[in-house]
């Protein structure tokens, strides 16, 4: 992690789907694993909020926004949710490989 608390990684976009009121609802995420996840875990000490979330500034392509990442039990890493507006602006879809920078 740099002195500014920045972590950069490349990940693949995946979708979690649920059914609400008979309609499928889809949420898009990218997982943060390995060394970047470990760096974020150290940076998160004393900073986490509800559900273990960590506030970050995220950057993908030319888009920067403030959001939170959440612990991912299955991998021991984190997940970053990707809103529709961001996906549209950056032309991101399920299975896209994206480079992400996070600043704590």
C-alpha positions, 0 to 999 in steps of 0.5 A: 500500500502506498503512503496515501493508503491506495490499493490497485488491483485487477478483478473480474466483474461477477453478478449476484442475483435474487428474486424479489416479487417474482422479478430477478434483481441483479447486483454487480461486484468485483472481488478483492483478494490476495495481497490487495485484500490483506493490505485493505484489512490492515488499513481498515483497523479501527475504521470499519462501520456496519457489516464490517464495511470500509469507506473508500474512494474508488477509481475505475477508468475515468470515474471516481466515487466514494463508496464502501467495500464489504468483507467477503466471508468465502474468500477472506477478502472484500467485495466492491459493489458496482452501480449501474451508472458506473457500469454504463459510463465505463462500459462494464458488464458481467465478466469484464476484467477491470482495474480498480484503485481504492484509497482508504 
